[in-house]
Amino acid sequence: MNGADALAAALEAEYAAIFGYGVVGAHLDDNGMAVARAAEAAHRDRRDAVSLRIIAANATPAPARAAYALPFPVADGPSALKLAVALEEGAAGAWRQALAATAGDDRKLALQALMACAVQATRWRALAGIKPLTIAFPGTTTS
């Protein structure tokens, strides 16, 4: 995968995370919703940053889809927390691939995004009571 393709895949993962957080937030209490809003805002910021990089490379960022398939049904708080972990792990996987395919400032963005997703996934695992709280290689596996 080349750098442009990796950034396009990372953008798609950010779109999916933003969509998914709409589902997550609908099933959480006020404290959980505050965490979800902050996480969604971080994904929106990364979406904007990677879109600008794609534009700077004289390409057009793909638009978000109208909807994204969820990996499992979400009907309550526990399943919403599990989805939040999955969203972060999915985004981490895309950014991990981008890290390997990019250089310079694009690679710095990919590294920062990978770390942010790994940290947020750990926060969600803690709230959900999922063990272990961390995984050895973020972006390579899902809970």
C-alpha positions as CSV (number, residue, x, y, z in Angstrom):
1,M,0.0,0.0,0.0
2,N,1.4,3.4,-0.9
3,G,1.1,6.5,1.3
4,A,-1.9,8.0,-0.6
5,D,-3.8,4.8,-0.4
6,A,-3.0,4.4,3.3
7,L,-4.2,8.0,4.0
8,A,-7.4,7.3,2.1
9,A,-8.0,4.1,4.2
10,A,-7.3,6.1,7.3
11,L,-9.8,8.7,6.3
12,E,-12.4,5.9,5.7
13,A,-11.7,4.5,9.2
14,E,-12.2,8.0,10.7
15,Y,-15.5,8.3,8.9
16,A,-16.6,4.9,10.3
17,A,-15.5,5.8,13.8
18,I,-17.5,9.1,13.7
19,F,-20.6,7.2,12.4
20,G,-20.1,4.6,15.1
21,Y,-19.9,7.1,17.9
22,G,-23.4,8.2,17.1
23,V,-24.6,4.7,18.0
24,V,-22.3,4.5,21.0
25,G,-23.6,7.7,22.5
26,A,-27.2,6.7,22.3
27,H,-26.7,4.0,24.8
28,L,-24.5,5.6,27.4
29,D,-25.2,7.6,30.6
30,D,-24.1,11.3,30.8
31,N,-20.5,10.5,31.9
32,G,-20.1,7.9,29.1
33,M,-21.6,10.4,26.6
34,A,-19.1,13.0,27.6
35,V,-16.2,10.5,26.9
36,A,-17.9,9.5,23.6
37,R,-18.3,13.2,22.5
38,A,-14.6,13.8,23.2
39,A,-13.5,10.7,21.3
40,E,-15.8,11.6,18.4
41,A,-14.3,15.1,18.3
42,A,-10.8,13.6,18.1
43,H,-11.9,11.5,15.1
44,R,-13.4,14.6,13.5
45,D,-10.2,16.5,14.0
46,R,-8.2,13.6,12.4
47,R,-10.7,13.3,9.6
48,D,-10.1,17.0,8.8
49,A,-6.3,16.7,9.1
50,V,-6.1,13.7,6.8
51,S,-8.5,15.3,4.3
52,L,-6.3,18.4,4.2
53,R,-3.2,16.2,3.5
54,I,-5.0,14.4,0.7
55,I,-6.0,17.8,-0.8
56,A,-2.5,19.1,-0.4
57,A,-1.3,16.1,-2.5
58,N,-3.6,17.3,-5.3
59,A,-6.2,14.5,-4.7
60,T,-9.8,14.6,-3.7
61,P,-10.8,13.0,-0.4
62,A,-13.6,10.4,-0.8
63,P,-16.8,11.5,0.9
64,A,-18.2,9.6,3.9
65,R,-20.8,7.0,3.2
66,A,-24.4,7.5,4.3
67,A,-24.0,4.6,6.8
68,Y,-21.4,2.1,8.0
69,A,-22.0,-1.5,9.0
70,L,-21.5,-2.2,12.7
71,P,-19.5,-5.3,13.7
72,F,-22.3,-6.5,16.0
73,P,-25.7,-5.3,17.3
74,V,-25.7,-2.5,19.9
75,A,-28.7,-2.5,22.2
76,D,-27.4,-1.4,25.6
77,G,-24.5,0.2,27.5
78,P,-22.3,-2.8,27.6
79,S,-22.6,-3.4,23.9
80,A,-22.0,0.3,23.2
81,L,-18.8,0.2,25.2
82,K,-17.7,-2.9,23.3
83,L,-18.4,-1.0,20.0
84,A,-16.4,2.0,21.2
85,V,-13.4,-0.3,21.7
86,A,-13.9,-1.8,18.3
87,L,-14.1,1.6,16.7
88,E,-10.8,2.7,18.2
89,E,-9.2,-0.6,17.3
90,G,-10.4,-0.3,13.7
91,A,-9.1,3.2,13.4
92,A,-5.8,2.1,15.0
93,G,-5.5,-0.6,12.4
94,A,-5.8,1.9,9.5
95,W,-3.4,4.3,11.1
96,R,-0.9,1.4,11.8
97,Q,-0.9,0.7,8.0
98,A,-0.5,4.4,7.2
99,L,2.4,4.5,9.6
100,A,4.2,1.9,7.5
101,A,3.4,3.5,4.2
102,T,4.1,7.2,4.9
103,A,7.0,9.4,5.6
104,G,7.6,12.9,7.1
105,D,4.6,14.8,8.4
106,D,2.2,12.2,7.1
107,R,4.0,9.6,9.2
108,K,3.9,11.8,12.2
109,L,0.2,12.2,11.8
110,A,-0.2,8.4,11.5
111,L,1.9,7.8,14.6
112,Q,0.0,10.4,16.7
113,A,-3.3,8.9,15.5
114,L,-2.3,5.4,16.3
115,M,-1.3,6.3,19.8
116,A,-4.4,8.3,20.4
117,C,-6.6,5.4,19.2
118,A,-4.7,3.0,21.4
119,V,-5.1,5.2,24.5
120,Q,-8.8,5.8,23.9
121,A,-9.4,2.0,23.4
122,T,-7.7,1.4,26.7
123,R,-10.0,4.0,28.3
124,W,-13.1,2.3,26.9
125,R,-11.8,-1.2,28.0
126,A,-11.4,0.2,31.5
127,L,-15.0,1.6,31.5
128,A,-16.3,-1.7,30.1
129,G,-14.3,-3.9,32.4
130,I,-12.6,-5.7,29.5
131,K,-9.3,-7.4,30.3
132,P,-6.6,-7.0,29.5
133,L,-6.8,-3.2,29.3
134,T,-4.1,-2.9,26.8
135,I,-2.9,-5.0,23.8
136,A,0.7,-5.5,22.9
137,F,0.5,-4.2,19.3
138,P,-2.4,-1.7,18.8
139,G,-4.0,-1.8,15.5
140,T,-3.3,-5.5,14.9
141,T,-6.1,-7.2,16.7
142,T,-9.6,-6.6,18.1
143,S,-11.1,-7.5,21.4
